[in-house]
Amino acid sequence: LMVDGSADVVLSSQSSAAEPQGSASLASRPPILHDVKPQVMLSPSGQYLLWAGDGQTDSVVNYDLRQNAVAWRKEMTATVRFVTFSPCGKFAFGGGADGKIFAAKTDSGDVVWQWSTKADSSASRVAGERRLSQTVLHGSEVAILCASISKDGKHLVAGLNSPERNIVKLDAKTGKLIWSTSLDAGVHTLSISCSGDIVAGGDDRKITKLSASDGHVLWSQKRA
């Protein structure tokens, strides 16, 4: 990757720095998810590069392309499945196989909030004939598979691999759960339209559009 024509930046899964004493080596860590592809996201300003998720390392690295140096590194407890920036570029987000999502300041790495699938439930909502509840998701098998942030940067929607097959919508500024809902299969891809409605794709080969307000299904189409 050429940066301003002055330096080549190469990121690899092996750190040049020595590992802390007492920590397990990368080779000794058991693989968590075998289908993980490296996650890379460039900030809107082009200054920062988020990098994570090679299936071996459990950390999110934010690389400052102008300084040609690592701005910060956040250690994770499981394999990372997504990284992204807010549209304004001031905040970075990540999440993974431990069922956790975090938001951090892009420049410093200071964590603003962290949300977990094991968090306590609260209010529930009703959408048409469907009850959409803020459920408690238990067990280490609950993983964040994908996520997308709204165009205005106010909301983050994530797809989970859980017994409930949940999609969750969070307040991107506070991490508060707004609503959750369930589809017929695990969700592996998400996109948020300009109106805020969510389009999701999953294991059942269906494309489903969900309402931004409460997550009820607007339509669903089986892929050919």
Secondary structure, 3 states (H helix, E strand, C coil): CEECCCEECCCCCCCCCCCCCCCCCHHHCCCCCCCCCCEEEECCCCCEEEEECCCCCCEEEEEECCCCEEEEEEECCCCEEEEEECCCCCEEEEEECCCEEEEEECCCCCEEEEEECCCCCCCEEEECCEEEECCCCCCCCCEEEEEEECCCCCEEEEEEECCCCEEEEEECCCCCEEEEEECCCCEEEEEECCCCCEEEEECCCEEEEECCCCCCEEEEEECC
